[in-house]
């Protein structure tokens, strides 16, 4: 995952202390003018290099980040604000080098006392530059902390997203057909956690994603962050399974379930959406005539296993994934 290896961003105080303490040690190893020159070079290099490393550790959101992760990041942090902070930090890195280039010649052909005065002036300017970007360094580190622990979802793997109201059998389906076995991971925009499982078919690995707290209620009930997270899922899904409970035992009226299904079909109009009626083993609590009303593509029972494989095979066929093969002459 592109955010998991981001290093901790130092505060301005930490960076200044590091630069000047290293500079002091470098100065003790030399004498006279060389000591002042070495102190300035050490301090400027540490500040410039560390600030540059802060920026280059981050992916280029425009070119390196998959649209799924770009929108996901933007749902959690303000990507435009983050990019501006990174830009300011890079400016400070360049400015530190300019200060070094400006003052270093002044330390060569002068007496030690004057050189020490110039070096102290340079140190003051270096510290001022770093202090100017303190808020940006703090925001970058906050963003790093918010993003680095996101669960790893591979946007390049064929992905089936399971949607529907709570208690219709989504997580049971994911657990039944994958290795998930209840495996969940929390995203900042949902307290229930994302369910993620994997299975293999004809030597290809597929991932199933259950998104409780996002796709289990109408769009009007989602807040801004949740809505943007759903937009990120649009970039991820290769097929949608909308699960319906015709028995109503889930606690939600069939009419509401179908309205949610229709809103998902409308939003995910670029990928195949299959309606699956679960709990067909509970026929005694729902009318067979409901099948026409449901306009369901498939029926199944996760409880008994009836037609579960049929639904999974239909989803695989709908994904229609063909791996990229090495170029052959």
TAQUISUL-V448642 format. One record per pair of residues at least 4 apart in sequence whose C-alpha atoms are under 8 Angstrom apart, sorted by the first residue. I is the first residue (numbers start at 1). J is the second residue. If there is no record, write none. Layout:
I/J
I/J
//
This chain:
1/152
1/153
1/154
2/59
2/65
3/58
3/144
3/147
3/148
3/149
3/150
4/147
4/148
4/149
4/150
5/148
6/57
6/58
6/144
6/148
7/54
7/57
7/144
8/141
8/144
9/54
9/137
9/138
9/140
9/141
10/14
10/15
10/137
10/141
11/15
11/134
11/137
11/138
12/16
12/130
12/131
12/133
12/134
12/137
13/17
13/131
14/18
15/19
15/47
15/50
15/130
16/20
16/47
16/127
16/130
17/21
18/22
18/46
19/23
19/42
19/43
19/44
19/46
19/47
20/24
20/39
20/43
21/25
22/26
22/42
22/43
23/27
23/38
23/39
23/40
23/41
23/42
23/43
24/28
24/39
25/29
26/30
26/35
26/38
26/39
26/42
27/31
27/34
27/35
27/36
27/38
27/39
28/35
29/35
30/34
30/35
30/38
31/35
32/36
32/112
33/37
33/107
33/108
33/111
33/112
33/115
34/38
35/39
36/40
36/107
36/112
36/115
36/116
36/119
37/41
37/104
37/107
37/108
37/119
38/42
39/43
39/119
40/44
40/100
40/104
40/119
40/122
40/123
41/45
41/100
41/104
42/46
43/47
43/123
44/48
44/96
44/97
44/99
44/100
44/126
45/49
45/96
45/97
46/50
47/51
47/93
47/96
47/130
48/52
48/92
48/93
48/94
48/95
48/96
48/97
49/53
49/93
50/54
50/93
51/55
51/89
51/90
51/92
51/93
52/56
52/89
52/90
52/93
53/57
54/58
54/86
54/89
55/86
55/87
55/89
55/90
59/64
59/65
60/64
60/65
61/65
61/70
65/69
65/70
66/70
66/155
67/71
67/232
67/235
68/72
68/155
68/232
68/233
68/234
68/235
68/236
69/73
69/232
70/74
70/232
71/75
71/228
71/229
71/231
71/232
72/76
72/228
72/229
72/232
73/77
73/78
73/79
73/147
74/78
74/79
74/228
75/225
75/226
75/228
75/229
76/146
76/147
76/188
76/189
76/225
77/82
77/143
77/146
78/82
79/83
80/84
81/85
82/86
82/139
82/140
82/143
83/87
84/88
85/89
85/136
85/137
85/139
85/140
86/90
86/136
86/140
87/91
88/92
88/133
88/136
89/93
89/133
89/136
89/137
90/94
91/95
92/96
92/129
92/130
92/133
93/97
94/98
95/99
95/129
96/100
96/126
96/129
97/101
98/102
99/103
99/122
99/125
99/126
100/104
100/122
101/105
102/106
103/107
103/118
103/119
103/122
104/108
105/109
106/110
106/115
106/118
107/114
107/115
107/116
107/118
107/119
108/115
110/114
110/115
111/115
112/116
113/117
114/118
115/119
116/120
117/121
118/122
119/123
120/124
121/125
122/126
123/127
124/128
125/129
126/130
127/131
128/132
129/133
130/134
133/137
134/138
135/139
136/140
137/141
138/142
139/143
140/144
141/145
142/146
143/147
144/148
145/149
146/150
146/188
150/186
150/187
151/185
151/186
151/187
155/159
155/235
155/236
157/205
157/206
157/207
158/205
158/206
158/207
158/237
158/238
158/319
158/321
159/206
159/207
159/208
159/209
159/236
159/237
159/238
159/239
159/319
160/206
160/207
160/208
160/209
160/237
160/238
160/239
160/240
160/241
160/315
160/319
161/208
161/209
161/210
161/211
161/237
161/238
161/239
161/240
161/241
162/170
162/174
162/208
162/209
162/210
162/211
162/240
162/241
162/242
162/243
163/170
163/210
163/211
163/215
163/216
163/240
163/241
163/242
163/243
164/168
164/170
164/215
164/216
164/217
164/242
164/243
164/244
164/257
164/260
164/261
165/215
165/216
165/217
165/243
165/244
165/250
165/252
165/257
166/170
166/212
166/216
166/250
167/250
167/251
168/243
168/244
168/245
168/250
168/278
169/173
169/243
169/278
169/302
170/174
170/210
170/243
171/175
171/182
171/195
171/210
172/176
172/302
173/177
173/302
173/308
174/178
174/180
174/195
174/196
174/197
174/208
174/209
174/210
175/179
175/180
175/181
175/182
175/197
176/181
176/302
177/199
177/312
178/197
178/198
178/199
178/208
179/197
179/198
179/199
180/184
180/195
180/196
180/197
180/198
181/197
182/195
183/195
183/196
183/197
184/193
184/194
184/195
184/196
185/193
185/194
185/195
185/196
186/190
186/191
186/192
186/193
186/194
187/191
187/193
187/194
189/225
189/226
189/229
190/194
190/212
190/213
190/214
190/226
191/213
192/212
192/213
193/211
193/212
194/209
194/210
194/211
194/212
195/208
195/209
195/210
195/211
195/212
196/207
196/208
196/209
196/210
197/207
197/208
197/209
198/205
198/206
198/207
198/208
199/205
199/206
199/207
200/204
200/205
200/206
201/205
201/206
211/215
211/216
212/216
213/217
214/222
214/226
214/227
214/229
214/230
215/230
215/264
216/260
217/221
217/222
217/260
218/222
218/259
218/260
218/263
219/227
219/263
222/226
222/227
223/227
224/228
225/229
226/230
227/231
228/232
229/233
230/234
231/235
232/236
233/237
234/268
237/271
238/271
238/272
238/319
239/271
239/272
239/273
239/274
239/315
239/318
239/319
240/268
240/271
240/272
240/273
240/274
240/315
241/273
241/274
241/275
241/276
241/315
242/261
242/273
242/274
242/275
242/276
243/275
243/276
243/277
243/278
244/254
244/257
244/258
244/275
244/276
244/277
244/278
245/249
245/250
245/254
245/257
245/277
245/278
245/279
246/254
246/277
246/278
246/279
246/286
246/290
247/279
247/282
247/283
247/285
247/286
248/252
248/253
248/254
252/256
252/257
253/257
254/258
255/259
256/260
257/261
258/262
258/294
259/263
260/264
261/265
261/275
262/266
263/267
264/268
265/269
265/273
268/272
268/273
272/318
272/319
274/296
274/297
274/298
274/315
275/295
275/296
275/297
275/298
276/296
276/297
276/298
276/299
276/300
276/311
277/294
277/296
277/298
277/299
277/300
278/299
278/300
278/301
278/302
279/283
279/300
279/301
279/302
279/303
280/299
280/300
280/301
281/301
281/303
281/304
282/286
283/287
283/288
286/290
289/293
290/294
291/295
291/296
292/296
298/311
299/307
299/311
300/305
300/306
300/307
300/308
300/311
301/305
301/306
301/307
301/308
302/306
302/308
305/309
307/311
308/312
309/313
310/314
311/315
312/316
313/317
314/318
315/319
316/320
316/321
//
